[in-house]
Amino acid sequence: MKINELDLYKENSGLSEERKKERKKLFSELKKVSYRQEALDKQRARNNWINLGDSNTKIFHSIMNWRRSKNKITGLNI
């Protein structure tokens, strides 16, 4: 909210050096919080994957086995 207020103030009359520093500090804090949230989301997703497993393993392995048999070289003509 504070960043929006500073942006509106910037559009109307410009920012003083003090407000520019405040805006820069707020963006820095926002970036830190965003990075932490992203890391937390990544950890949660990894935890869910570990707990629940991959439900597509049977399909994946059957496709890989089919591709392996299809790509197999049975002989060479010299």
Rosetta blueprint (number, residue, H / E / L):
1 M L
2 K H
3 I H
4 N H
5 E H
6 L H
7 D H
8 L H
9 Y H
10 K H
11 E H
12 N H
13 S H
14 G L
15 L L
16 S L
17 E H
18 E H
19 R H
20 K H
21 K H
22 E H
23 R H
24 K H
25 K H
26 L H
27 F H
28 S H
29 E H
30 L H
31 K H
32 K H
33 V H
34 S H
35 Y H
36 R H
37 Q H
38 E H
39 A H
40 L H
41 D H
42 K H
43 Q H
44 R H
45 A H
46 R H
47 N H
48 N H
49 W H
50 I H
51 N H
52 L H
53 G L
54 D L
55 S L
56 N L
57 T H
58 K H
59 I H
60 F H
61 H H
62 S H
63 I H
64 M H
65 N H
66 W H
67 R H
68 R H
69 S H
70 K H
71 N H
72 K L
73 I L
74 T L
75 G L
76 L L
77 N L
78 I L
